[in-house]
Amino acid sequence: MLRRKISIFGLSLAILFTSLFLSGCSPKPFLTKDSTYVILSVSPSGMTQSELVDLPWNTNTAVLQKFLLEASFVLSDLQTPSSTEVSKEAPLQATRIQANFHQPKRMKFVVDKHVLNLDVQSIQIEVEGAHVGQVIINQTLVLQGIDNPNLQPAFKELTDVLNKK
């Protein structure tokens, strides 16, 4: 009898924490749905095309939240790229997600195993291209994020939802 009450209590607690997490009461990753997001497509010639990420009102936002979580994981450990990785040879086709914050947002990053505090107005993360996981902060600071194999599938799911509009 006591064992059954404990298991019911444990199950109830698990359901409560799951509902709090799904409702947004848990700590947010760096990227949240409160920001404005743009998909940037960069051609080999350097031309940039942008598309605002605007989900239809009746869309389940879980797809966007999953993508933002995967993109935030890329930001969890950043490295300074070598000079050969940043070289400006022939530009390649790339797709990036850009987050724009209405007000500069104070963020703490781990860069080369050192904590760096920055006021961030925008972040770009390359999701397709030669440097997947490359991060550009405030359009000036170029870093390499964690290689997250879940980033591209989550991005594909998001673009599939956007294309169904």
C-alpha positions as CSV (number, residue, x, y, z in Angstrom):
1,M,0.0,0.0,0.0
2,L,2.8,2.4,0.9
3,R,4.7,1.4,-2.2
4,R,1.7,2.2,-4.3
5,K,1.3,5.7,-2.7
6,I,5.0,6.4,-3.3
7,S,4.8,5.4,-7.0
8,I,1.6,7.5,-7.5
9,F,3.2,10.5,-5.8
10,G,6.3,10.0,-8.0
11,L,4.2,9.8,-11.1
12,S,2.2,12.9,-10.1
13,L,5.5,14.8,-9.5
14,A,6.8,13.7,-12.9
15,I,3.7,14.9,-14.6
16,L,3.8,18.2,-12.7
17,F,7.4,18.9,-13.7
18,T,6.7,17.9,-17.3
19,S,3.8,20.3,-17.5
20,L,5.8,23.1,-16.0
21,F,8.6,22.5,-18.5
22,L,6.3,22.4,-21.4
23,S,4.4,25.5,-20.3
24,G,7.6,27.5,-20.2
25,C,8.2,27.8,-16.4
26,S,11.6,26.1,-16.8
27,P,14.8,28.0,-17.4
28,K,14.9,29.2,-21.0
29,P,17.8,28.5,-23.3
30,F,19.7,31.5,-24.9
31,L,17.3,31.5,-27.8
32,T,13.6,31.9,-26.9
33,K,10.5,32.4,-28.9
34,D,10.4,36.0,-27.6
35,S,12.9,37.2,-30.2
36,T,12.6,37.8,-33.9
37,Y,14.1,35.1,-36.1
38,V,15.2,35.4,-39.8
39,I,16.4,32.6,-42.0
40,L,19.3,34.0,-44.1
41,S,20.3,32.2,-47.3
42,V,23.7,33.3,-48.6
43,S,24.6,32.4,-52.2
44,P,28.1,31.7,-53.4
45,S,28.2,35.2,-54.9
46,G,27.5,36.8,-51.5
47,M,23.9,37.7,-52.1
48,T,21.7,37.3,-49.1
49,Q,18.0,36.5,-49.0
50,S,16.1,36.7,-45.8
51,E,12.8,35.1,-44.7
52,L,11.1,36.1,-41.4
53,V,10.3,33.0,-39.3
54,D,6.6,33.6,-38.8
55,L,4.6,30.5,-37.8
56,P,0.9,30.5,-38.6
57,W,-1.3,31.2,-35.6
58,N,-2.6,27.6,-35.5
59,T,0.8,25.9,-35.6
60,N,2.2,23.9,-32.7
61,T,5.2,25.9,-31.5
62,A,6.9,22.8,-30.3
63,V,8.8,22.6,-33.6
64,L,10.2,26.1,-33.1
65,Q,11.0,25.4,-29.5
66,K,12.9,22.2,-30.4
67,F,14.9,24.0,-33.1
68,L,15.7,26.8,-30.6
69,L,16.9,24.3,-28.0
70,E,19.2,22.6,-30.6
71,A,20.5,26.0,-31.7
72,S,21.1,27.0,-28.1
73,F,23.1,23.8,-27.6
74,V,25.5,25.0,-30.3
75,L,26.1,28.1,-28.2
76,S,27.0,26.2,-25.0
77,D,30.7,25.9,-25.8
78,L,32.3,28.2,-28.4
79,Q,35.8,28.2,-29.8
80,T,37.8,30.8,-31.7
81,P,38.2,29.4,-35.2
82,S,41.7,29.2,-36.7
83,S,42.6,31.8,-39.3
84,T,42.2,29.2,-42.1
85,E,38.6,28.5,-41.0
86,V,37.7,32.2,-41.2
87,S,39.5,32.9,-44.5
88,K,37.5,34.8,-47.0
89,E,38.2,32.6,-50.1
90,A,35.3,31.8,-52.4
91,P,32.0,32.2,-50.4
92,L,30.0,29.0,-50.3
93,Q,26.2,28.5,-50.2
94,A,25.1,28.7,-46.5
95,T,21.9,29.0,-44.5
96,R,21.9,30.7,-41.2
97,I,19.3,31.4,-38.5
98,Q,19.5,34.9,-37.1
99,A,18.0,35.9,-33.8
100,N,17.4,39.7,-33.3
101,F,16.8,41.0,-29.8
102,H,14.6,44.1,-29.3
103,Q,16.9,45.3,-26.6
104,P,20.5,44.2,-26.2
105,K,20.5,41.0,-24.1
106,R,23.3,40.3,-21.6
107,M,24.6,36.8,-22.3
108,K,27.3,34.7,-20.8
109,F,29.2,32.5,-23.2
110,V,32.1,30.0,-22.7
111,V,34.7,30.9,-25.3
112,D,37.9,28.9,-25.4
113,K,37.1,27.7,-21.8
114,H,36.8,31.2,-20.5
115,V,33.5,33.0,-19.5
116,L,32.7,36.0,-21.7
117,N,29.8,38.3,-20.9
118,L,28.4,40.2,-23.9
119,D,25.5,42.5,-24.7
120,V,24.0,40.8,-27.7
121,Q,21.8,42.5,-30.3
122,S,21.9,39.6,-32.8
123,I,23.2,36.1,-33.2
124,Q,23.6,34.1,-36.4
125,I,24.1,30.3,-36.4
126,E,25.0,28.5,-39.6
127,V,22.6,25.5,-40.0
128,E,23.6,24.4,-43.5
129,G,26.9,25.0,-45.4
130,A,30.6,24.5,-45.0
131,H,30.8,25.8,-41.4
132,V,27.7,24.3,-39.6
133,G,27.6,25.6,-36.1
134,Q,29.5,28.8,-36.9
135,V,28.2,31.6,-34.7
136,I,28.4,35.3,-35.5
137,I,27.6,37.6,-32.6
138,N,26.5,41.2,-33.3
139,Q,27.7,40.6,-36.9
140,T,31.3,41.0,-35.9
141,L,32.5,38.2,-33.6
142,V,32.9,34.9,-35.4
143,L,33.2,31.8,-33.3
144,Q,32.7,28.0,-33.8
145,G,30.0,26.3,-31.8
146,I,29.4,22.7,-30.9
147,D,28.8,20.4,-33.8
148,N,25.2,19.4,-33.0
149,P,23.9,16.5,-35.2
150,N,20.3,17.3,-34.2
151,L,20.5,20.9,-35.5
152,Q,19.9,20.2,-39.2
153,P,17.0,17.8,-38.7
154,A,15.3,20.3,-36.3
155,F,15.9,23.0,-38.9
156,K,14.3,20.8,-41.6
157,E,11.3,20.3,-39.5
158,L,10.9,24.0,-38.9
159,T,11.3,24.8,-42.6
160,D,8.7,22.1,-43.5
161,V,6.2,23.8,-41.1
162,L,7.1,27.2,-42.6
163,N,6.6,25.9,-46.2
164,K,3.1,24.6,-45.4
165,K,1.7,28.1,-44.9
